[in-house]
Amino acid sequence: MQAKTQKESKMELVVIGIALIAFVVGLVGHLAGASFANFDTFGYIAAPT
């Protein structure tokens, strides 16, 4: 295995950081959406009939 340059290492950290941020944002959004869907008002917003 060849040694990585400092630039390659930094790019890997950036990619991992972006992936972690995307995962956390997705998880929080999912949980917030799930709890939001439990409110009666959501049913009216989703299907205002």
C-alpha distance matrix in Angstrom:
0.0 3.7 6.6 8.9 12.4 15.3 16.7 13.9 14.1 17.8 17.9 16.0 18.6 21.4 20.5 20.4 23.6 25.3 24.5 25.9 29.0 29.6 29.5 31.9 34.2 34.3 35.0 37.7 39.2 39.4 41.1 43.4 44.3 45.0 47.2 48.9 49.7 51.8 54.3 57.4 57.2 53.9 55.9 58.4 55.7 53.9 57.1 60.1 62.8
3.7 0.0 3.8 6.3 9.4 12.7 14.1 11.8 12.4 16.1 16.3 15.2 17.9 20.4 20.0 20.4 23.3 25.0 24.7 26.3 29.0 29.8 30.1 32.3 34.5 34.9 35.9 38.3 39.7 40.3 42.0 44.1 45.1 46.1 48.2 49.6 50.7 52.8 55.2 58.3 57.8 54.6 56.7 59.0 56.2 54.5 57.8 60.7 63.5
6.6 3.8 0.0 3.8 6.5 9.4 11.6 9.8 9.9 13.4 14.4 13.6 15.7 18.4 18.7 19.0 21.4 23.5 23.6 24.9 27.4 28.6 29.1 31.0 33.1 33.9 34.9 37.0 38.6 39.4 40.9 42.8 44.1 45.2 47.1 48.5 49.8 51.9 54.1 57.4 56.7 53.7 56.0 58.2 55.3 53.9 57.4 60.0 63.0
8.9 6.3 3.8 0.0 3.7 6.5 8.0 6.0 6.4 9.9 10.7 10.3 12.5 14.9 15.3 16.0 18.3 20.1 20.6 22.0 24.3 25.5 26.3 28.1 30.0 31.0 32.2 34.1 35.6 36.6 38.3 40.0 41.2 42.5 44.4 45.6 47.0 49.2 51.3 54.5 53.7 50.7 53.1 55.2 52.2 50.9 54.3 56.9 59.9
12.4 9.4 6.5 3.7 0.0 3.8 5.4 5.3 6.4 8.7 10.0 10.9 12.7 14.4 15.6 16.8 18.5 20.2 21.4 22.8 24.5 26.0 27.2 28.8 30.4 31.8 33.1 34.8 36.2 37.5 39.2 40.6 41.9 43.5 45.2 46.2 47.8 50.1 52.0 55.1 54.1 51.2 53.7 55.6 52.5 51.4 54.9 57.3 60.4
15.3 12.7 9.4 6.5 3.8 0.0 3.8 5.5 5.1 6.2 8.6 9.9 10.7 12.4 14.4 15.4 16.4 18.4 20.1 21.1 22.5 24.4 25.7 26.9 28.5 30.2 31.5 32.8 34.3 36.0 37.4 38.6 40.1 41.9 43.3 44.3 46.1 48.4 50.0 53.2 52.2 49.4 52.1 53.9 50.8 49.9 53.5 55.7 59.0
16.7 14.1 11.6 8.0 5.4 3.8 0.0 3.8 5.4 5.1 6.2 8.7 9.9 10.5 12.3 14.3 15.2 16.5 18.4 19.9 21.0 22.5 24.3 25.7 26.8 28.4 30.1 31.4 32.6 34.3 36.1 37.1 38.4 40.3 42.0 42.6 44.4 46.8 48.4 51.5 50.2 47.4 50.1 51.7 48.4 47.5 51.1 53.3 56.5
13.9 11.8 9.8 6.0 5.3 5.5 3.8 0.0 3.8 5.4 5.1 6.2 8.7 9.8 10.6 12.3 14.1 15.3 16.5 18.3 19.9 21.1 22.5 24.3 25.7 26.9 28.5 30.2 31.3 32.7 34.6 35.9 37.0 38.7 40.6 41.4 42.9 45.4 47.2 50.2 49.2 46.2 48.7 50.5 47.4 46.2 49.7 52.1 55.2
14.1 12.4 9.9 6.4 6.4 5.1 5.4 3.8 0.0 3.8 5.4 5.1 6.3 8.7 10.0 10.6 12.3 14.3 15.4 16.5 18.3 20.0 21.1 22.5 24.3 25.7 26.9 28.5 30.0 31.4 32.9 34.3 35.8 37.3 38.9 40.0 41.7 43.9 45.8 49.0 48.1 45.2 47.8 49.7 46.7 45.7 49.2 51.6 54.8
17.8 16.1 13.4 9.9 8.7 6.2 5.1 5.4 3.8 0.0 3.8 5.4 5.1 6.2 8.7 9.9 10.4 12.3 14.2 15.2 16.4 18.3 19.9 21.0 22.3 24.1 25.6 26.8 28.2 30.0 31.5 32.5 34.0 35.9 37.3 38.2 40.0 42.3 43.9 47.1 46.0 43.2 46.0 47.7 44.6 43.8 47.4 49.6 52.9
17.9 16.3 14.4 10.7 10.0 8.6 6.2 5.1 5.4 3.8 0.0 3.8 5.4 5.0 6.2 8.6 9.7 10.5 12.3 14.2 15.2 16.4 18.3 19.9 20.9 22.4 24.2 25.6 26.6 28.3 30.2 31.2 32.4 34.3 36.1 36.7 38.3 40.9 42.5 45.5 44.4 41.5 44.0 45.7 42.6 41.6 45.1 47.4 50.6
16.0 15.2 13.6 10.3 10.9 9.9 8.7 6.2 5.1 5.4 3.8 0.0 3.8 5.4 5.1 6.1 8.4 9.9 10.5 12.2 14.2 15.3 16.4 18.3 19.9 20.9 22.4 24.2 25.5 26.7 28.5 29.9 31.1 32.7 34.5 35.6 37.0 39.4 41.3 44.4 43.5 40.5 43.0 45.0 42.0 40.8 44.3 46.8 49.9
18.6 17.9 15.7 12.5 12.7 10.7 9.9 8.7 6.3 5.1 5.4 3.8 0.0 3.8 5.5 5.1 5.9 8.5 9.8 10.4 12.1 14.1 15.1 16.3 18.0 19.7 20.8 22.2 23.9 25.4 26.7 28.0 29.6 31.2 32.7 33.8 35.6 37.7 39.5 42.8 41.9 39.1 41.8 43.7 40.8 39.8 43.5 45.8 49.1
21.4 20.4 18.4 14.9 14.4 12.4 10.5 9.8 8.7 6.2 5.0 5.4 3.8 0.0 3.8 5.5 5.0 6.1 8.6 9.8 10.5 12.2 14.1 15.3 16.3 18.1 19.8 20.9 22.1 24.0 25.7 26.5 27.9 29.9 31.5 32.1 33.9 36.3 37.9 41.0 39.8 37.1 39.8 41.5 38.4 37.6 41.2 43.4 46.7
20.5 20.0 18.7 15.3 15.6 14.4 12.3 10.6 10.0 8.7 6.2 5.1 5.5 3.8 0.0 3.8 5.4 5.2 6.2 8.6 9.9 10.5 12.2 14.3 15.3 16.3 18.2 19.9 20.8 22.2 24.3 25.5 26.5 28.3 30.2 31.0 32.4 34.9 36.7 39.7 38.7 35.7 38.2 40.0 37.0 35.8 39.3 41.8 44.9
20.4 20.4 19.0 16.0 16.8 15.4 14.3 12.3 10.6 9.9 8.6 6.1 5.1 5.5 3.8 0.0 3.8 5.5 5.0 6.1 8.6 9.8 10.4 12.3 14.1 15.2 16.3 18.2 19.7 20.8 22.4 24.0 25.3 26.7 28.5 29.7 31.1 33.4 35.4 38.5 37.8 34.9 37.4 39.5 36.7 35.5 39.1 41.6 44.7
23.6 23.3 21.4 18.3 18.5 16.4 15.2 14.1 12.3 10.4 9.7 8.4 5.9 5.0 5.4 3.8 0.0 3.8 5.4 5.1 6.1 8.5 9.8 10.6 12.1 14.0 15.2 16.4 18.0 19.7 21.1 22.2 23.8 25.5 26.9 27.9 29.8 31.9 33.6 36.9 36.0 33.2 36.0 37.9 35.0 34.2 37.9 40.1 43.4
25.3 25.0 23.5 20.1 20.2 18.4 16.5 15.3 14.3 12.3 10.5 9.9 8.5 6.1 5.2 5.5 3.8 0.0 3.8 5.5 5.1 6.1 8.5 9.9 10.4 12.0 14.1 15.3 16.1 18.0 19.9 20.7 21.9 23.9 25.6 26.2 27.9 30.4 32.0 35.0 33.9 31.0 33.7 35.5 32.4 31.5 35.1 37.4 40.7
24.5 24.7 23.6 20.6 21.4 20.1 18.4 16.5 15.4 14.2 12.3 10.5 9.8 8.6 6.2 5.0 5.4 3.8 0.0 3.8 5.5 5.1 6.1 8.6 9.9 10.4 12.1 14.2 15.1 16.2 18.2 19.7 20.6 22.2 24.3 25.2 26.5 28.9 30.9 33.9 33.2 30.1 32.5 34.6 31.8 30.5 34.1 36.6 39.7
25.9 26.3 24.9 22.0 22.8 21.1 19.9 18.3 16.5 15.2 14.2 12.2 10.4 9.8 8.6 6.1 5.1 5.5 3.8 0.0 3.8 5.4 5.0 6.1 8.5 9.8 10.4 12.1 13.9 15.1 16.4 18.0 19.6 20.9 22.5 23.8 25.4 27.4 29.4 32.7 32.1 29.3 31.9 34.1 31.4 30.4 34.1 36.5 39.7
29.0 29.0 27.4 24.3 24.5 22.5 21.0 19.9 18.3 16.4 15.2 14.2 12.1 10.5 9.9 8.6 6.1 5.1 5.5 3.8 0.0 3.8 5.4 5.2 6.0 8.4 9.8 10.5 11.9 14.0 15.3 16.1 17.8 19.7 21.0 21.8 23.7 26.0 27.5 30.8 29.8 27.1 30.0 31.9 29.0 28.3 32.1 34.3 37.6
29.6 29.8 28.6 25.5 26.0 24.4 22.5 21.1 20.0 18.3 16.4 15.3 14.1 12.2 10.5 9.8 8.5 6.1 5.1 5.4 3.8 0.0 3.8 5.5 5.1 6.0 8.5 9.9 10.3 12.0 14.2 15.1 16.0 18.0 19.9 20.4 21.9 24.5 26.2 29.2 28.2 25.2 27.8 29.7 26.9 25.8 29.4 31.8 35.0
29.5 30.1 29.1 26.3 27.2 25.7 24.3 22.5 21.1 19.9 18.3 16.4 15.1 14.1 12.2 10.4 9.8 8.5 6.1 5.0 5.4 3.8 0.0 3.8 5.5 5.1 6.0 8.6 9.8 10.4 12.2 14.0 15.0 16.3 18.3 19.5 20.8 23.0 25.1 28.3 27.8 24.8 27.2 29.5 27.0 25.7 29.3 31.9 35.0
31.9 32.3 31.0 28.1 28.8 26.9 25.7 24.3 22.5 21.0 19.9 18.3 16.3 15.3 14.3 12.3 10.6 9.9 8.6 6.1 5.2 5.5 3.8 0.0 3.8 5.4 5.0 6.0 8.3 9.7 10.5 11.9 13.8 15.2 16.4 17.8 19.6 21.5 23.4 26.7 26.2 23.6 26.3 28.6 26.1 25.3 29.0 31.4 34.6
34.2 34.5 33.1 30.0 30.4 28.5 26.8 25.7 24.3 22.3 20.9 19.9 18.0 16.3 15.3 14.1 12.1 10.4 9.9 8.5 6.0 5.1 5.5 3.8 0.0 3.8 5.5 5.2 5.9 8.4 9.9 10.3 11.8 14.0 15.3 15.8 17.8 20.1 21.6 24.8 23.8 21.1 24.0 25.9 23.2 22.6 26.3 28.5 31.8
34.3 34.9 33.9 31.0 31.8 30.2 28.4 26.9 25.7 24.1 22.4 20.9 19.7 18.1 16.3 15.2 14.0 12.0 10.4 9.8 8.4 6.0 5.1 5.4 3.8 0.0 3.8 5.5 5.0 6.0 8.6 9.8 10.2 12.0 14.2 14.9 16.1 18.6 20.5 23.5 22.9 19.8 22.2 24.5 21.9 20.7 24.3 26.8 30.0
35.0 35.9 34.9 32.2 33.1 31.5 30.1 28.5 26.9 25.6 24.2 22.4 20.8 19.8 18.2 16.3 15.2 14.1 12.1 10.4 9.8 8.5 6.0 5.0 5.5 3.8 0.0 3.8 5.4 5.1 6.2 8.5 9.7 10.5 12.3 13.9 15.2 17.1 19.4 22.6 22.5 19.6 22.1 24.6 22.5 21.4 25.0 27.5 30.6
37.7 38.3 37.0 34.1 34.8 32.8 31.4 30.2 28.5 26.8 25.6 24.2 22.2 20.9 19.9 18.2 16.4 15.3 14.2 12.1 10.5 9.9 8.6 6.0 5.2 5.5 3.8 0.0 3.8 5.4 5.2 5.9 8.3 9.8 10.6 11.8 13.9 15.7 17.4 20.8 20.4 17.9 20.8 23.1 20.9 20.4 24.1 26.3 29.5
39.2 39.7 38.6 35.6 36.2 34.3 32.6 31.3 30.0 28.2 26.6 25.5 23.9 22.1 20.8 19.7 18.0 16.1 15.1 13.9 11.9 10.3 9.8 8.3 5.9 5.0 5.4 3.8 0.0 3.8 5.5 5.1 5.9 8.4 9.9 10.1 11.9 14.4 15.9 19.0 18.2 15.4 18.2 20.3 17.8 17.1 20.9 23.1 26.3
39.4 40.3 39.4 36.6 37.5 36.0 34.3 32.7 31.4 30.0 28.3 26.7 25.4 24.0 22.2 20.8 19.7 18.0 16.2 15.1 14.0 12.0 10.4 9.7 8.4 6.0 5.1 5.4 3.8 0.0 3.8 5.5 5.1 6.1 8.7 9.7 10.4 12.8 15.0 18.0 17.9 14.8 17.1 19.7 17.7 16.4 19.9 22.6 25.5
41.1 42.0 40.9 38.3 39.2 37.4 36.1 34.6 32.9 31.5 30.2 28.5 26.7 25.7 24.3 22.4 21.1 19.9 18.2 16.4 15.3 14.2 12.2 10.5 9.9 8.6 6.2 5.2 5.5 3.8 0.0 3.8 5.4 5.0 6.2 8.4 9.8 11.1 13.5 16.9 17.2 14.6 17.1 19.9 18.3 17.5 20.9 23.3 26.3
43.4 44.1 42.8 40.0 40.6 38.6 37.1 35.9 34.3 32.5 31.2 29.9 28.0 26.5 25.5 24.0 22.2 20.7 19.7 18.0 16.1 15.1 14.0 11.9 10.3 9.8 8.5 5.9 5.1 5.5 3.8 0.0 3.8 5.4 5.2 5.9 8.5 10.2 11.5 14.9 14.6 12.3 15.3 17.6 15.8 15.7 19.2 21.2 24.4
44.3 45.1 44.1 41.2 41.9 40.1 38.4 37.0 35.8 34.0 32.4 31.1 29.6 27.9 26.5 25.3 23.8 21.9 20.6 19.6 17.8 16.0 15.0 13.8 11.8 10.2 9.7 8.3 5.9 5.1 5.4 3.8 0.0 3.8 5.5 4.9 6.0 8.8 10.4 13.3 12.9 9.9 12.5 15.0 13.1 12.4 15.9 18.2 21.3
45.0 46.1 45.2 42.5 43.5 41.9 40.3 38.7 37.3 35.9 34.3 32.7 31.2 29.9 28.3 26.7 25.5 23.9 22.2 20.9 19.7 18.0 16.3 15.2 14.0 12.0 10.5 9.8 8.4 6.1 5.0 5.4 3.8 0.0 3.8 5.4 5.2 6.8 9.6 12.6 13.3 10.5 12.4 15.5 14.5 13.4 16.5 19.0 21.7
47.2 48.2 47.1 44.4 45.2 43.3 42.0 40.6 38.9 37.3 36.1 34.5 32.7 31.5 30.2 28.5 26.9 25.6 24.3 22.5 21.0 19.9 18.3 16.4 15.3 14.2 12.3 10.6 9.9 8.7 6.2 5.2 5.5 3.8 0.0 3.8 5.4 5.4 7.5 11.1 11.9 10.1 12.5 15.3 14.6 14.4 17.4 19.4 22.1
48.9 49.6 48.5 45.6 46.2 44.3 42.6 41.4 40.0 38.2 36.7 35.6 33.8 32.1 31.0 29.7 27.9 26.2 25.2 23.8 21.8 20.4 19.5 17.8 15.8 14.9 13.9 11.8 10.1 9.7 8.4 5.9 4.9 5.4 3.8 0.0 3.8 5.4 5.8 9.1 8.9 6.9 9.9 12.2 11.1 11.4 14.6 16.2 19.3
49.7 50.7 49.8 47.0 47.8 46.1 44.4 42.9 41.7 40.0 38.3 37.0 35.6 33.9 32.4 31.1 29.8 27.9 26.5 25.4 23.7 21.9 20.8 19.6 17.8 16.1 15.2 13.9 11.9 10.4 9.8 8.5 6.0 5.2 5.4 3.8 0.0 3.8 5.5 7.8 8.4 5.6 7.4 10.5 10.0 9.3 12.1 14.3 16.9
51.8 52.8 51.9 49.2 50.1 48.4 46.8 45.4 43.9 42.3 40.9 39.4 37.7 36.3 34.9 33.4 31.9 30.4 28.9 27.4 26.0 24.5 23.0 21.5 20.1 18.6 17.1 15.7 14.4 12.8 11.1 10.2 8.8 6.8 5.4 5.4 3.8 0.0 3.8 6.5 8.6 7.3 8.5 11.6 12.2 11.9 14.1 15.9 18.1
54.3 55.2 54.1 51.3 52.0 50.0 48.4 47.2 45.8 43.9 42.5 41.3 39.5 37.9 36.7 35.4 33.6 32.0 30.9 29.4 27.5 26.2 25.1 23.4 21.6 20.5 19.4 17.4 15.9 15.0 13.5 11.5 10.4 9.6 7.5 5.8 5.5 3.8 0.0 3.8 5.4 5.5 7.4 9.5 10.3 11.2 13.2 14.1 16.5
57.4 58.3 57.4 54.5 55.1 53.2 51.5 50.2 49.0 47.1 45.5 44.4 42.8 41.0 39.7 38.5 36.9 35.0 33.9 32.7 30.8 29.2 28.3 26.7 24.8 23.5 22.6 20.8 19.0 18.0 16.9 14.9 13.3 12.6 11.1 9.1 7.8 6.5 3.8 0.0 3.8 5.3 5.4 6.9 9.0 10.2 11.1 11.5 13.5
57.2 57.8 56.7 53.7 54.1 52.2 50.2 49.2 48.1 46.0 44.4 43.5 41.9 39.8 38.7 37.8 36.0 33.9 33.2 32.1 29.8 28.2 27.8 26.2 23.8 22.9 22.5 20.4 18.2 17.9 17.2 14.6 12.9 13.3 11.9 8.9 8.4 8.6 5.4 3.8 0.0 3.8 5.4 5.1 6.3 8.6 10.0 9.7 12.5
53.9 54.6 53.7 50.7 51.2 49.4 47.4 46.2 45.2 43.2 41.5 40.5 39.1 37.1 35.7 34.9 33.2 31.0 30.1 29.3 27.1 25.2 24.8 23.6 21.1 19.8 19.6 17.9 15.4 14.8 14.6 12.3 9.9 10.5 10.1 6.9 5.6 7.3 5.5 5.3 3.8 0.0 3.8 5.3 4.9 5.9 8.4 9.4 12.5
55.9 56.7 56.0 53.1 53.7 52.1 50.1 48.7 47.8 46.0 44.0 43.0 41.8 39.8 38.2 37.4 36.0 33.7 32.5 31.9 30.0 27.8 27.2 26.3 24.0 22.2 22.1 20.8 18.2 17.1 17.1 15.3 12.5 12.4 12.5 9.9 7.4 8.5 7.4 5.4 5.4 3.8 0.0 3.8 5.5 5.1 5.9 7.5 9.7
58.4 59.0 58.2 55.2 55.6 53.9 51.7 50.5 49.7 47.7 45.7 45.0 43.7 41.5 40.0 39.5 37.9 35.5 34.6 34.1 31.9 29.7 29.5 28.6 25.9 24.5 24.6 23.1 20.3 19.7 19.9 17.6 15.0 15.5 15.3 12.2 10.5 11.6 9.5 6.9 5.1 5.3 3.8 0.0 3.8 5.5 5.3 4.7 7.5
55.7 56.2 55.3 52.2 52.5 50.8 48.4 47.4 46.7 44.6 42.6 42.0 40.8 38.4 37.0 36.7 35.0 32.4 31.8 31.4 29.0 26.9 27.0 26.1 23.2 21.9 22.5 20.9 17.8 17.7 18.3 15.8 13.1 14.5 14.6 11.1 10.0 12.2 10.3 9.0 6.3 4.9 5.5 3.8 0.0 3.8 5.7 5.7 9.4
53.9 54.5 53.9 50.9 51.4 49.9 47.5 46.2 45.7 43.8 41.6 40.8 39.8 37.6 35.8 35.5 34.2 31.5 30.5 30.4 28.3 25.8 25.7 25.3 22.6 20.7 21.4 20.4 17.1 16.4 17.5 15.7 12.4 13.4 14.4 11.4 9.3 11.9 11.2 10.2 8.6 5.9 5.1 5.5 3.8 0.0 3.8 6.3 9.3
57.1 57.8 57.4 54.3 54.9 53.5 51.1 49.7 49.2 47.4 45.1 44.3 43.5 41.2 39.3 39.1 37.9 35.1 34.1 34.1 32.1 29.4 29.3 29.0 26.3 24.3 25.0 24.1 20.9 19.9 20.9 19.2 15.9 16.5 17.4 14.6 12.1 14.1 13.2 11.1 10.0 8.4 5.9 5.3 5.7 3.8 0.0 3.8 5.7
60.1 60.7 60.0 56.9 57.3 55.7 53.3 52.1 51.6 49.6 47.4 46.8 45.8 43.4 41.8 41.6 40.1 37.4 36.6 36.5 34.3 31.8 31.9 31.4 28.5 26.8 27.5 26.3 23.1 22.6 23.3 21.2 18.2 19.0 19.4 16.2 14.3 15.9 14.1 11.5 9.7 9.4 7.5 4.7 5.7 6.3 3.8 0.0 3.8
62.8 63.5 63.0 59.9 60.4 59.0 56.5 55.2 54.8 52.9 50.6 49.9 49.1 46.7 44.9 44.7 43.4 40.7 39.7 39.7 37.6 35.0 35.0 34.6 31.8 30.0 30.6 29.5 26.3 25.5 26.3 24.4 21.3 21.7 22.1 19.3 16.9 18.1 16.5 13.5 12.5 12.5 9.7 7.5 9.4 9.3 5.7 3.8 0.0
